[in-house]
Amino acid sequence: EVEHVALFPAAPYGNGRVLQTGTQDPIQIESCPSSPDFFKVLGVHPVLGRGFEPADSQADAPFVVVLSDRVWRQHFGARPNVVGEVVRLNGRGHTVIGVMGPDFDFPRGIGLWVPLPAATRRGMTWLQAIARVRPGVSRETLLASADRTFQLQVKDFPKEYVASQRAVVTPIAEFLT
């Protein structure tokens, strides 16, 4: 029923990172920690470089960042050779691995995407899932499948989940409006 699933914060704002490029004063920019399949779920690809890979979320992985088109233009002068540069986010070096196109703005207003750590614990209620559903799968079918998944989680992890939890399935167009 589902082709790809990704996680990102339920409240994507408040994850600002202080960007230091070495050429401008530090500035806080909203970031979105997201799991490796985030861009695949949304069906988008960076116009420069690459998106996240599973290895980027591992605890020992080098720090990486994907830039929005707006941040790339405003803070990097739209330089096409930005991929591979190291910038400082909250004082830590991050390698720029990609730049998104000008039409990509999800969540709205985000300037940077960073990998969500793979070690994120079960029951983290600050995360939400986004999924790319196979063609022809109805909202009702997806909702029933997601609810079954919750009930399996309740059985296997009773400390992190409760039987009253239910899934909410919202098409992206409704979510955005």
KOLROTI-702730 format. One record per residue (C-alpha): y, x, z. Coordinates in steps of 0.001 Angstrom, whole numbers, always signed. Layout:
% KOLROTI-702730
+---------+---------+---------+
!       y !       x !       z !
+---------+---------+---------+
!       Y !       X !       Z !
...
+---------+---------+---------+
This chain:
% KOLROTI-702730
+---------+---------+---------+
!       y !       x !       z !
+---------+---------+---------+
!      +0 !      +0 !      +0 !
!   +2369 !   +2911 !    +735 !
!   +2949 !   +5984 !   -1470 !
!   +5178 !   +8007 !    +871 !
!   +6592 !   +7567 !   +4385 !
!   +9433 !   +9468 !   +6001 !
!  +11185 !   +9420 !   +9352 !
!  +14863 !   +9717 !  +10160 !
!  +17081 !   +8613 !  +13077 !
!  +17506 !   +4877 !  +13610 !
!  +21155 !   +5616 !  +14359 !
!  +21827 !   +8351 !  +11818 !
!  +25312 !   +9070 !  +13118 !
!  +25928 !  +11296 !  +16106 !
!  +23816 !  +14140 !  +14705 !
!  +26825 !  +16183 !  +13668 !
!  +26445 !  +19906 !  +13149 !
!  +29238 !  +22447 !  +13213 !
!  +29285 !  +24122 !   +9805 !
!  +30545 !  +27683 !   +9536 !
!  +30662 !  +29156 !   +6058 !
!  +32572 !  +32310 !   +6895 !
!  +35421 !  +31366 !   +4553 !
!  +36839 !  +28294 !   +6349 !
!  +37383 !  +27124 !   +9893 !
!  +34293 !  +25566 !  +11505 !
!  +34006 !  +21831 !  +10892 !
!  +31684 !  +19164 !  +12251 !
!  +29694 !  +17354 !   +9568 !
!  +27228 !  +14507 !  +10080 !
!  +23658 !  +15559 !   +9458 !
!  +20425 !  +13634 !   +9090 !
!  +17255 !  +15150 !  +10516 !
!  +14507 !  +13877 !   +8224 !
!  +10816 !  +14410 !   +7623 !
!   +9518 !  +16235 !   +4529 !
!   +8968 !  +13177 !   +2294 !
!  +12464 !  +11731 !   +2873 !
!  +13767 !  +12474 !    -630 !
!  +10412 !  +11514 !   -2247 !
!  +10499 !   +8114 !    -561 !
!  +13974 !   +7514 !   -1948 !
!  +12960 !   +8779 !   -5398 !
!  +15693 !  +11433 !   -5553 !
!  +15696 !  +15155 !   -6174 !
!  +18357 !  +17772 !   -5534 !
!  +20420 !  +18736 !   -8577 !
!  +20232 !  +22337 !   -7369 !
!  +17323 !  +23903 !   -5510 !
!  +14688 !  +21822 !   -3772 !
!  +14151 !  +19224 !   -1083 !
!  +12040 !  +19619 !   +2036 !
!   +8426 !  +20720 !   +2110 !
!   +6033 !  +20166 !   +5036 !
!   +6318 !  +23842 !   +6046 !
!  +10071 !  +23381 !   +6629 !
!   +9348 !  +21148 !   +9647 !
!   +6979 !  +23534 !  +11420 !
!   +8105 !  +25037 !  +14723 !
!   +8159 !  +28597 !  +13382 !
!   +9809 !  +27737 !  +10044 !
!  +13084 !  +29354 !   +9025 !
!  +16050 !  +27000 !   +9390 !
!  +17014 !  +25294 !   +6110 !
!  +19589 !  +22736 !   +4990 !
!  +20221 !  +20474 !   +1993 !
!  +23895 !  +19829 !   +1205 !
!  +25504 !  +16653 !     -63 !
!  +27513 !  +16897 !   -3259 !
!  +30699 !  +16231 !   -1239 !
!  +30053 !  +19081 !   +1217 !
!  +29048 !  +21393 !   -1630 !
!  +32318 !  +20695 !   -3441 !
!  +34631 !  +20700 !    -398 !
!  +33177 !  +23629 !   +1528 !
!  +31369 !  +25732 !   -1064 !
!  +33656 !  +25368 !   -4078 !
!  +30826 !  +23759 !   -6105 !
!  +29344 !  +27218 !   -6628 !
!  +26072 !  +26885 !   -8575 !
!  +24640 !  +29958 !   -6797 !
!  +24890 !  +28385 !   -3305 !
!  +21102 !  +27966 !   -3056 !
!  +19810 !  +30860 !    -992 !
!  +23059 !  +31402 !    +919 !
!  +22894 !  +31434 !   +4699 !
!  +25365 !  +29252 !   +6592 !
!  +25714 !  +28664 !  +10307 !
!  +25006 !  +25231 !  +11751 !
!  +25672 !  +25014 !  +15478 !
!  +25657 !  +28793 !  +15548 !
!  +22243 !  +29253 !  +13886 !
!  +21677 !  +30638 !  +10410 !
!  +20333 !  +28081 !   +7922 !
!  +19405 !  +28851 !   +4326 !
!  +20774 !  +26382 !   +1773 !
!  +17720 !  +25179 !    -173 !
!  +19261 !  +22313 !   -2154 !
!  +22272 !  +20270 !   -3186 !
!  +22018 !  +16528 !   -3760 !
!  +23698 !  +14795 !   -6688 !
!  +27014 !  +12944 !   -6444 !
!  +25323 !   +9522 !   -6584 !
!  +23154 !  +10124 !   -3496 !
!  +24722 !   +8910 !    -248 !
!  +21984 !   +7937 !   +2216 !
!  +22484 !   +7377 !   +5020 !
!  +26054 !   +6651 !   +3982 !
!  +28467 !   +9461 !   +4796 !
!  +25866 !  +12110 !   +5651 !
!  +26854 !  +15611 !   +4548 !
!  +23784 !  +17654 !   +5517 !
!  +20048 !  +17036 !   +5760 !
!  +17914 !  +19208 !   +8024 !
!  +14160 !  +19041 !   +8644 !
!  +12976 !  +16802 !  +11473 !
!  +10706 !  +18962 !  +13645 !
!   +7013 !  +18191 !  +13133 !
!   +6492 !  +18391 !  +16898 !
!   +8371 !  +15127 !  +17411 !
!   +6469 !  +13179 !  +20062 !
!   +4849 !   +9752 !  +19790 !
!   +6883 !   +6830 !  +21000 !
!  +10200 !   +8286 !  +19882 !
!  +12166 !   +5068 !  +19596 !
!  +15173 !   +6825 !  +18101 !
!  +13312 !   +7260 !  +14814 !
!  +12722 !   +4776 !  +12030 !
!  +10399 !   +4941 !   +9075 !
!  +11261 !   +4440 !   +5456 !
!   +8498 !   +3962 !   +2898 !
!   +7969 !   +3894 !    -846 !
!   +5604 !   +1021 !   -1476 !
!   +3179 !    +853 !   -4375 !
!   +4225 !   -1577 !   -7107 !
!   +3076 !   -5134 !   -6496 !
!   +2751 !   -4889 !   -2691 !
!   +4532 !   -7833 !   -1089 !
!   +6774 !   -7667 !   +1942 !
!   +4288 !   -9844 !   +3840 !
!   +1362 !   -7548 !   +3023 !
!   +3339 !   -4505 !   +4113 !
!   +4442 !   -6221 !   +7323 !
!    +861 !   -7189 !   +8206 !
!    -311 !   -3630 !   +7526 !
!   +2473 !   -2141 !   +9657 !
!   +1685 !   -4538 !  +12520 !
!   -2004 !   -3540 !  +12347 !
!    -900 !     +82 !  +12577 !
!   +1163 !    -694 !  +15690 !
!   -1823 !   -2382 !  +17313 !
!   -4015 !    +645 !  +16591 !
!   -1360 !   +2832 !  +18179 !
!   -1321 !    +590 !  +21264 !
!   -5093 !    +982 !  +21591 !
!   -5102 !   +4748 !  +21053 !
!   -1840 !   +5615 !  +22863 !
!   -1196 !   +2950 !  +25544 !
!   +1399 !   +5076 !  +27372 !
!   +3655 !   +5311 !  +24309 !
!   +3248 !   +1836 !  +22755 !
!   +3068 !   -1744 !  +24004 !
!   +1167 !   -4674 !  +22494 !
!   +4366 !   -6668 !  +21978 !
!   +5772 !   -4109 !  +19517 !
!   +6074 !   -5422 !  +16000 !
!   +7115 !   -3893 !  +12725 !
!  +10234 !   -4887 !  +10856 !
!  +10098 !   -4555 !   +7079 !
!  +13461 !   -4564 !   +5356 !
!  +13902 !   -3801 !   +1644 !
!  +16354 !    -950 !   +1127 !
!  +18911 !   -3172 !    -611 !
!  +19053 !   -5430 !   +2474 !
!  +19153 !   -2428 !   +4798 !
!  +22159 !    -997 !   +2969 !
!  +24087 !   -4246 !   +3001 !
+---------+---------+---------+
